[in-house]
Structures are given as structure tokens and as C-alpha cells.
Amino acid sequence: MTMIGIETILTNQVVSALAASTFYFFTYLSFVRLLRYPRNWFLPSLPASLTTGVLAALTILLVSLSPDGIELPTLAISTGFILVLFYIIAAPAIAFQPASRQVEFLAKHGDYAGLWLIGPALLAALAISNIKLQALLSIAMAIELSWFVRLRWADRRRQPYPLENIDLSVLKTQAKGSLEAFRRHNGIRELMLSNGNVNWYGCGKGTSPCPFNLYVNRLGLNTAPCCREHMKDLSCYIAASLGEMGVVHWLEGGSLLGAVRENGTLIDWEDDIDISVLLDDEMTWDRLVDGLAQRGARDGYYVDAFEKKGLVSISFDPPKRWPFRWERNRYRGEIRADIAIYRKAISCEKAVLERQSEKGAMPNTESGGFGVPQEIILPTSTVSFVDREFSCPNQPEAYLHILYGDFRKVEYTYIDASAVNTRTQANTVDTCQRDS
């Protein structure tokens, strides 16, 4: 940027306002793209973090700089405003992991929490006569209003699903008998109570996902019927895609646990689909990701890849065009499948299949990864899961024993301790009903 260009930005009010708005807009896009990492339980990469940090610093510098130097009040307000707003925006992604009450509160109201800054933004714009600051505040609030309106408009397409049997039993147990009070206290907009009927206004392709990392992991409810239905569709779609591509794959983790322990169904509180694939010289990382990305773009599934972590994430929601492509990272929930990458390796002079990320109690390999004996997985077998046959490890029970030990024992993984006791009571009632 030349000195003449900088002088023009500093002295021409229209150009100054446009420049401030543009810099904030691209900072915002870079930041919401960065949120893909905590949504997948990873720390953000250094290059992505630096990009967002530099854009934010340049935005604040541009807004605060005048022909007479740095305006300290403007510097303080623009810095504080961006930090607070970005903290609010990040809360739903951070809350994918166990989080503080403050983060949980912001995440629960993530579709409109950014609008709480309209009042402070208006006061700041009136107090400081700086058109660049006013432009930054205006574009930020316009983006937040657009986010809120688009979510509410899309969610008009939600459809009712009746809550029955164990789903309703778990809900009543966690609500301790008062469904309406439980719904209000936890802000469960999807739960509709009318004339004794209990319905769940479920998500779909054109809506935001149900925030079931709140409802399942924090409140101890069953996965909503709409989300279970979409998980079944997603798992079948991925298995078919991998089969078409000739990729060796198998059910992993909780999905395999459902297939073996739950007689081919999803675990009642399942929050994702787990599938693993084997890469080799022929089926490389690039070939796998390109094939899945092309199919996802064609069929309406969002594909995200993390090569250093050995993970491909495929989400039920469709990919969107720029500039809305990365705003999906602001959702509280997500219906997705995690595809873990395995490669053949030798550890302690034994043939193993090795992955980069930790899974259950899977032991470490000599190279620092995590692996299982090759003969437990290959050649793959099949198992019934969600009403169709899926590839699975050659010895599925031995595989589950490595991951979970006594896998027949029900463990409420990721569910808050405060909800586990009532969750156990509901499960005991359901077991008696199923056995009778």
C-alpha cells in the first residue's frame, strides 16, 4: 500500500468507511473459518491463526489511525469490541468441548447473542465521531443481524417428530416431571408441548442442526429422532461412496459399538458416525479427499479435511457458496461423520494399522501414533447396522475390547456427571421394558 493510498484512506471519509468495512468483513470470514478447528476438537493451526490475527490487527490499526497519529479512544473501543464480539461468535464452537458456564450460556444463545452489542455499538458511534469506527460497528452489527434472520428464516422449515418410548422416558426423567419448566430453563426451542403431545421440531437439510451437543452431552437427553434419521442417511451415503471409490473401510468407535452391542442400531445418545479407512500407495490422502469432496459437492454434504490430524469430517448440512461457506462453524450442533485415516506400519516387530489421533484406549505405536494388530481388522468382515450391511473389523469384539475394555458395560461418554444418574435410571426402565 503506497503512501498516497494510505493518505487517501485517512483523509477521504467515504474511502475510509469502505476500507474499514472491507477489512472487518475479511477478518470476520477468516475468524469463522478458524472455528473449524475447535469444532473438531483440534487446536487452530499456526498459519490460520496468524492470518486471522494479522487481519484483525490491520483492521484495528486502520480504524484507529488518523493524520495526527493513533486515536487511543478509538483504538480501545475497536479492540474491545472485536474481542468481545469474536468471543461471542466463537462460543458455540468452543462449547463442542466441555466449557465454562459463561461459554455455555453464550453458545446457547449463539444465533442472536451478537446482537446484544447493538446498544454499546450505537453509544460508541455517537460518542466518537470517527467514520471508520462507525463503519466497522455498522458492518459488524449488519452481519450479526443477517446471521440471526437467515437462521430464523431457515428454521421455519423444521418438521415435527413425535417423541416416544425411550426418548420420551429419558426426557421426562431429566426434566424431573416438569417438561415445560425444563424446556424454558434450557431454552429448548425444538421441544413443543401441546394437548399432552410431545413433539420435536426437527432439523433438515435446509435448517440449522439441532444443538445436540447441548441436549445430549450436557442435558443427558437422547439424540433427537431427526438427527438419528440423518445419521443413518449419512452413514449409508459414506459407506456407499467409499465402496464406489474402492476404499478399504470399517465401522469405528461408537458406530461399531452400536452395531455389536445395540444389535445394529445407533446408540441412543450418539453424537456422530465413526468410520475408518485404510490408505496405501494407490489410495492416497489426496485421492480420498478429492473423491469425497467431489461427491459431497454434488450430493449436498459438506466435506472438511485435516491432513495433519488424519481426519476427514463429512457433515449432513450442504456446502454453501462464498461468503457464507464458513459460517456453518457458528452452529451449536452438527450431524457429521468422522473418517479416521489408518496406514499399515510395524510396531514392536508386529504388523499394525496405525492412526495419528488417539481413540479410546488404543495403545501407542513405536512411531508415536496409535494402532491395533493388523489381523484384528484385515480382511474386513461385515455387520448389520442401521438396516444394512457395513464393513467392520475382522474381529469386531476384539477391536472394541482394545478401545473400551468391557464394551458390554454402558458408559455415558461425554455426558455431564450431573445428568448421568438420571440417565442411568431411564436406561434401566428401558431395559426392563425391552426385556418384558
TIBAFI-584256 format. One record per residue (C-alpha): residue number from 0; residue in three letters; x, z, y. Coordinates in steps of 0.5 Angstrom, whole numbers, padded with zeros to 4 digits, always signed. Layout:
# residues N
  pos  code      X      Z      Y
  NUM   ala      X      Z      Y
...
END
This chain:
# residues 436
  pos  code      X      Z      Y
    0   met  +0000  +0000  +0000
    1   thr  +0003  -0002  +0007
    2   met  +0004  +0002  +0013
    3   ile  -0001  -0003  +0016
    4   gly  -0006  -0002  +0011
    5   ile  -0005  +0006  +0011
    6   glu  -0006  +0006  +0018
    7   thr  -0013  +0002  +0018
    8   ile  -0016  +0006  +0013
    9   leu  -0014  +0012  +0017
   10   thr  -0017  +0009  +0023
   11   asn  -0023  +0005  +0021
   12   gln  -0029  +0009  +0019
   13   val  -0032  +0004  +0015
   14   val  -0026  +0002  +0011
   15   ser  -0024  +0010  +0011
   16   ala  -0031  +0011  +0008
   17   leu  -0031  +0006  +0003
   18   ala  -0024  +0008  +0001
   19   ala  -0026  +0015  +0000
   20   ser  -0032  +0013  -0005
   21   thr  -0028  +0008  -0009
   22   phe  -0022  +0013  -0010
   23   tyr  -0027  +0018  -0012
   24   phe  -0031  +0013  -0017
   25   phe  -0025  +0011  -0021
   26   thr  -0023  +0019  -0021
   27   tyr  -0030  +0020  -0024
   28   leu  -0029  +0015  -0029
   29   ser  -0022  +0017  -0031
   30   phe  -0024  +0024  -0032
   31   val  -0031  +0023  -0036
   32   arg  -0026  +0018  -0041
   33   leu  -0021  +0024  -0041
   34   leu  -0027  +0028  -0044
   35   arg  -0027  +0024  -0051
   36   tyr  -0021  +0029  -0053
   37   pro  -0025  +0036  -0053
   38   arg  -0031  +0033  -0056
   39   asn  -0027  +0031  -0062
   40   trp  -0023  +0038  -0062
   41   phe  -0017  +0035  -0059
   42   leu  -0012  +0037  -0053
   43   pro  -0012  +0031  -0048
   44   ser  -0006  +0026  -0048
   45   leu  -0001  +0027  -0043
   46   pro  -0002  +0020  -0041
   47   ala  -0009  +0020  -0040
   48   ser  -0009  +0027  -0036
   49   leu  -0003  +0024  -0032
   50   thr  -0008  +0018  -0030
   51   thr  -0014  +0023  -0028
   52   gly  -0009  +0028  -0024
   53   val  -0006  +0023  -0020
   54   leu  -0012  +0019  -0018
   55   ala  -0015  +0026  -0016
   56   ala  -0009  +0028  -0012
   57   leu  -0009  +0021  -0009
   58   thr  -0017  +0022  -0007
   59   ile  -0016  +0029  -0004
   60   leu  -0010  +0026  +0000
   61   leu  -0014  +0020  +0003
   62   val  -0019  +0024  +0005
   63   ser  -0015  +0030  +0008
   64   leu  -0010  +0025  +0011
   65   ser  -0011  +0023  +0019
   66   pro  -0007  +0020  +0024
   67   asp  -0005  +0027  +0026
   68   gly  -0003  +0029  +0019
   69   ile  -0006  +0033  +0014
   70   glu  -0013  +0037  +0016
   71   leu  -0013  +0043  +0012
   72   pro  -0020  +0045  +0012
   73   thr  -0022  +0038  +0009
   74   leu  -0016  +0039  +0004
   75   ala  -0019  +0046  +0002
   76   ile  -0026  +0043  +0001
   77   ser  -0025  +0037  -0002
   78   thr  -0020  +0040  -0007
   79   gly  -0025  +0046  -0009
   80   phe  -0031  +0041  -0009
   81   ile  -0028  +0036  -0014
   82   leu  -0025  +0042  -0018
   83   val  -0032  +0046  -0019
   84   leu  -0036  +0039  -0020
   85   phe  -0031  +0037  -0025
   86   tyr  -0031  +0044  -0029
   87   ile  -0039  +0043  -0029
   88   ile  -0038  +0036  -0032
   89   ala  -0033  +0038  -0037
   90   ala  -0037  +0044  -0039
   91   pro  -0042  +0040  -0045
   92   ala  -0035  +0037  -0048
   93   ile  -0031  +0044  -0048
   94   ala  -0037  +0047  -0051
   95   phe  -0037  +0043  -0057
   96   gln  -0032  +0048  -0059
   97   pro  -0033  +0056  -0058
   98   ala  -0033  +0057  -0051
   99   ser  -0035  +0063  -0046
  100   arg  -0042  +0065  -0043
  101   gln  -0040  +0061  -0037
  102   val  -0039  +0055  -0040
  103   glu  -0044  +0055  -0045
  104   phe  -0049  +0056  -0039
  105   leu  -0047  +0050  -0035
  106   ala  -0047  +0046  -0042
  107   lys  -0054  +0048  -0043
  108   his  -0056  +0045  -0036
  109   gly  -0051  +0039  -0036
  110   asp  -0056  +0034  -0035
  111   tyr  -0057  +0037  -0028
  112   ala  -0052  +0042  -0026
  113   gly  -0048  +0038  -0022
  114   leu  -0054  +0037  -0017
  115   trp  -0053  +0045  -0016
  116   leu  -0048  +0043  -0011
  117   ile  -0052  +0038  -0006
  118   gly  -0053  +0044  -0002
  119   pro  -0046  +0046  -0001
  120   ala  -0044  +0039  +0000
  121   leu  -0049  +0038  +0005
  122   leu  -0047  +0044  +0009
  123   ala  -0039  +0042  +0008
  124   ala  -0041  +0035  +0011
  125   leu  -0045  +0038  +0017
  126   ala  -0039  +0043  +0018
  127   ile  -0033  +0038  +0018
  128   ser  -0034  +0031  +0022
  129   asn  -0030  +0027  +0017
  130   ile  -0033  +0021  +0015
  131   lys  -0028  +0020  +0009
  132   leu  -0030  +0027  +0006
  133   gln  -0038  +0026  +0008
  134   ala  -0037  +0019  +0004
  135   leu  -0034  +0023  -0002
  136   leu  -0039  +0028  -0002
  137   ser  -0044  +0023  -0002
  138   ile  -0042  +0019  -0007
  139   ala  -0041  +0025  -0012
  140   met  -0048  +0027  -0011
  141   ala  -0051  +0020  -0012
  142   ile  -0047  +0020  -0019
  143   glu  -0050  +0026  -0021
  144   leu  -0057  +0024  -0019
  145   ser  -0056  +0018  -0022
  146   trp  -0054  +0021  -0029
  147   phe  -0060  +0026  -0028
  148   val  -0065  +0021  -0027
  149   arg  -0062  +0016  -0032
  150   leu  -0062  +0022  -0038
  151   arg  -0069  +0024  -0036
  152   trp  -0072  +0017  -0036
  153   ala  -0069  +0015  -0043
  154   asp  -0071  +0022  -0046
  155   arg  -0079  +0019  -0044
  156   arg  -0078  +0015  -0051
  157   arg  -0077  +0021  -0055
  158   gln  -0082  +0022  -0061
  159   pro  -0085  +0028  -0064
  160   tyr  -0083  +0030  -0071
  161   pro  -0086  +0036  -0075
  162   leu  -0082  +0042  -0076
  163   glu  -0084  +0044  -0083
  164   asn  -0082  +0048  -0089
  165   ile  -0074  +0051  -0089
  166   asp  -0073  +0048  -0082
  167   leu  -0079  +0052  -0079
  168   ser  -0078  +0058  -0083
  169   val  -0071  +0058  -0080
  170   leu  -0073  +0057  -0073
  171   lys  -0078  +0063  -0074
  172   thr  -0073  +0068  -0077
  173   gln  -0068  +0066  -0071
  174   ala  -0074  +0067  -0066
  175   lys  -0076  +0074  -0069
  176   gly  -0083  +0071  -0069
  177   ser  -0084  +0069  -0062
  178   leu  -0083  +0062  -0062
  179   glu  -0085  +0061  -0054
  180   ala  -0080  +0066  -0052
  181   phe  -0075  +0063  -0056
  182   arg  -0076  +0056  -0053
  183   arg  -0076  +0059  -0046
  184   his  -0070  +0063  -0047
  185   asn  -0066  +0058  -0050
  186   gly  -0068  +0052  -0046
  187   ile  -0070  +0048  -0052
  188   arg  -0074  +0042  -0049
  189   glu  -0075  +0039  -0055
  190   leu  -0079  +0044  -0058
  191   met  -0086  +0043  -0057
  192   leu  -0092  +0048  -0059
  193   ser  -0099  +0046  -0059
  194   asn  -0105  +0049  -0062
  195   gly  -0101  +0052  -0068
  196   asn  -0097  +0046  -0069
  197   val  -0089  +0046  -0068
  198   asn  -0086  +0039  -0067
  199   trp  -0079  +0037  -0065
  200   tyr  -0079  +0031  -0060
  201   gly  -0073  +0028  -0063
  202   cys  -0068  +0023  -0061
  203   gly  -0067  +0016  -0062
  204   lys  -0062  +0010  -0060
  205   gly  -0065  +0010  -0053
  206   thr  -0065  +0017  -0052
  207   ser  -0059  +0022  -0051
  208   pro  -0058  +0026  -0057
  209   cys  -0060  +0033  -0059
  210   pro  -0055  +0038  -0057
  211   phe  -0055  +0041  -0064
  212   asn  -0048  +0044  -0063
  213   leu  -0052  +0049  -0059
  214   tyr  -0058  +0049  -0063
  215   val  -0055  +0049  -0070
  216   asn  -0048  +0053  -0068
  217   arg  -0050  +0058  -0063
  218   leu  -0057  +0059  -0065
  219   gly  -0057  +0058  -0072
  220   leu  -0062  +0053  -0073
  221   asn  -0063  +0047  -0078
  222   thr  -0061  +0041  -0076
  223   ala  -0067  +0037  -0073
  224   pro  -0070  +0032  -0077
  225   cys  -0069  +0026  -0072
  226   cys  -0061  +0028  -0073
  227   arg  -0062  +0028  -0080
  228   glu  -0065  +0022  -0081
  229   his  -0060  +0019  -0076
  230   met  -0054  +0022  -0080
  231   lys  -0057  +0019  -0086
  232   asp  -0057  +0012  -0083
  233   leu  -0050  +0013  -0080
  234   ser  -0047  +0015  -0087
  235   cys  -0050  +0009  -0090
  236   tyr  -0048  +0004  -0085
  237   ile  -0041  +0006  -0085
  238   ala  -0041  +0006  -0093
  239   ala  -0043  -0001  -0093
  240   ser  -0038  -0003  -0087
  241   leu  -0032  +0000  -0091
  242   gly  -0035  -0003  -0097
  243   glu  -0035  -0010  -0094
  244   met  -0028  -0009  -0091
  245   gly  -0025  -0007  -0098
  246   val  -0023  -0001  -0095
  247   val  -0022  +0005  -0101
  248   his  -0026  +0011  -0098
  249   trp  -0030  +0017  -0100
  250   leu  -0034  +0023  -0098
  251   glu  -0030  +0028  -0095
  252   gly  -0032  +0036  -0093
  253   gly  -0039  +0038  -0091
  254   ser  -0042  +0031  -0094
  255   leu  -0039  +0032  -0100
  256   leu  -0041  +0039  -0101
  257   gly  -0048  +0037  -0099
  258   ala  -0047  +0031  -0105
  259   val  -0045  +0036  -0110
  260   arg  -0048  +0043  -0108
  261   glu  -0054  +0041  -0105
  262   asn  -0056  +0036  -0110
  263   gly  -0055  +0029  -0106
  264   thr  -0058  +0032  -0099
  265   leu  -0055  +0034  -0093
  266   ile  -0053  +0041  -0091
  267   asp  -0059  +0044  -0087
  268   trp  -0054  +0046  -0082
  269   glu  -0050  +0039  -0082
  270   asp  -0047  +0037  -0075
  271   asp  -0043  +0031  -0077
  272   ile  -0042  +0026  -0083
  273   asp  -0035  +0026  -0086
  274   ile  -0032  +0020  -0090
  275   ser  -0024  +0019  -0091
  276   val  -0021  +0012  -0092
  277   leu  -0014  +0010  -0095
  278   leu  -0009  +0006  -0091
  279   asp  -0004  +0002  -0094
  280   asp  +0000  -0005  -0092
  281   glu  -0006  -0009  -0093
  282   met  -0011  -0005  -0090
  283   thr  -0007  -0002  -0083
  284   trp  -0010  +0002  -0078
  285   asp  -0011  -0004  -0073
  286   arg  -0015  -0008  -0078
  287   leu  -0019  -0002  -0080
  288   val  -0021  +0000  -0073
  289   asp  -0022  -0007  -0070
  290   gly  -0026  -0009  -0076
  291   leu  -0030  -0002  -0075
  292   ala  -0030  -0004  -0067
  293   gln  -0033  -0011  -0068
  294   arg  -0039  -0009  -0073
  295   gly  -0040  -0003  -0068
  296   ala  -0041  -0007  -0062
  297   arg  -0045  -0012  -0066
  298   asp  -0050  -0007  -0069
  299   gly  -0050  -0002  -0064
  300   tyr  -0045  +0004  -0066
  301   tyr  -0040  +0007  -0061
  302   val  -0033  +0007  -0064
  303   asp  -0027  +0011  -0062
  304   ala  -0020  +0012  -0065
  305   phe  -0015  +0017  -0064
  306   glu  -0009  +0014  -0068
  307   lys  -0004  +0020  -0067
  308   lys  -0009  +0024  -0070
  309   gly  -0011  +0020  -0076
  310   leu  -0018  +0020  -0074
  311   val  -0024  +0014  -0072
  312   ser  -0030  +0017  -0069
  313   ile  -0037  +0013  -0070
  314   ser  -0043  +0015  -0066
  315   phe  -0050  +0014  -0067
  316   asp  -0051  +0012  -0060
  317   pro  -0050  +0005  -0058
  318   pro  -0044  +0003  -0053
  319   lys  -0045  +0002  -0046
  320   arg  -0043  -0003  -0041
  321   trp  -0038  -0001  -0036
  322   pro  -0038  +0003  -0031
  323   phe  -0043  +0007  -0036
  324   arg  -0038  +0006  -0042
  325   trp  -0035  +0013  -0042
  326   glu  -0041  +0017  -0039
  327   arg  -0043  +0019  -0046
  328   asn  -0038  +0024  -0046
  329   arg  -0042  +0028  -0042
  330   tyr  -0047  +0029  -0047
  331   arg  -0048  +0036  -0050
  332   gly  -0049  +0033  -0057
  333   glu  -0047  +0028  -0061
  334   ile  -0049  +0025  -0068
  335   arg  -0043  +0022  -0071
  336   ala  -0038  +0021  -0077
  337   asp  -0031  +0023  -0077
  338   ile  -0027  +0018  -0081
  339   ala  -0020  +0021  -0083
  340   ile  -0014  +0017  -0085
  341   tyr  -0010  +0018  -0091
  342   arg  -0004  +0015  -0094
  343   lys  +0000  +0015  -0100
  344   ala  +0006  +0020  -0100
  345   ile  +0011  +0024  -0104
  346   ser  +0011  +0032  -0103
  347   cys  +0015  +0036  -0108
  348   glu  +0016  +0030  -0112
  349   lys  +0009  +0029  -0113
  350   ala  +0004  +0023  -0111
  351   val  -0001  +0026  -0106
  352   leu  -0006  +0023  -0101
  353   glu  -0004  +0025  -0094
  354   arg  -0007  +0026  -0087
  355   gln  -0005  +0028  -0081
  356   ser  -0010  +0033  -0079
  357   glu  -0012  +0040  -0082
  358   lys  -0018  +0040  -0087
  359   gly  -0021  +0047  -0090
  360   ala  -0015  +0050  -0094
  361   met  -0012  +0043  -0095
  362   pro  -0004  +0045  -0097
  363   asn  +0001  +0042  -0092
  364   thr  +0006  +0037  -0095
  365   glu  +0013  +0036  -0094
  366   ser  +0013  +0032  -0088
  367   gly  +0008  +0037  -0084
  368   gly  +0002  +0033  -0086
  369   phe  -0004  +0036  -0090
  370   gly  -0005  +0033  -0097
  371   val  -0008  +0033  -0104
  372   pro  -0006  +0031  -0111
  373   gln  -0007  +0023  -0112
  374   glu  -0010  +0024  -0118
  375   ile  -0016  +0028  -0116
  376   ile  -0018  +0022  -0111
  377   leu  -0016  +0016  -0114
  378   pro  -0019  +0012  -0117
  379   thr  -0025  +0014  -0113
  380   ser  -0032  +0015  -0117
  381   thr  -0039  +0015  -0114
  382   val  -0044  +0021  -0113
  383   ser  -0051  +0021  -0110
  384   phe  -0052  +0022  -0103
  385   val  -0058  +0021  -0098
  386   asp  -0062  +0017  -0104
  387   arg  -0056  +0012  -0105
  388   glu  -0049  +0012  -0109
  389   phe  -0043  +0013  -0105
  390   ser  -0036  +0013  -0107
  391   cys  -0033  +0020  -0108
  392   pro  -0026  +0023  -0110
  393   asn  -0025  +0022  -0118
  394   gln  -0025  +0030  -0119
  395   pro  -0030  +0032  -0113
  396   glu  -0031  +0039  -0115
  397   ala  -0023  +0040  -0116
  398   tyr  -0023  +0037  -0109
  399   leu  -0028  +0042  -0106
  400   his  -0024  +0047  -0109
  401   ile  -0018  +0045  -0105
  402   leu  -0022  +0045  -0099
  403   tyr  -0026  +0051  -0099
  404   gly  -0024  +0055  -0105
  405   asp  -0031  +0058  -0108
  406   phe  -0035  +0052  -0105
  407   arg  -0041  +0054  -0109
  408   lys  -0042  +0060  -0104
  409   val  -0046  +0058  -0098
  410   glu  -0041  +0059  -0092
  411   tyr  -0044  +0058  -0085
  412   thr  -0038  +0055  -0082
  413   tyr  -0038  +0054  -0074
  414   ile  -0045  +0058  -0073
  415   asp  -0044  +0064  -0069
  416   ala  -0044  +0071  -0072
  417   ser  -0050  +0074  -0069
  418   ala  -0054  +0068  -0072
  419   val  -0051  +0069  -0079
  420   asn  -0055  +0075  -0081
  421   thr  -0062  +0072  -0079
  422   arg  -0060  +0065  -0082
  423   thr  -0058  +0068  -0089
  424   gln  -0065  +0072  -0089
  425   ala  -0068  +0065  -0088
  426   asn  -0064  +0062  -0093
  427   thr  -0066  +0067  -0098
  428   val  -0073  +0066  -0097
  429   asp  -0072  +0058  -0098
  430   thr  -0068  +0059  -0105
  431   cys  -0074  +0063  -0107
  432   gln  -0079  +0058  -0105
  433   arg  -0075  +0052  -0108
  434   asp  -0074  +0056  -0115
  435   ser  -0081  +0058  -0115
END
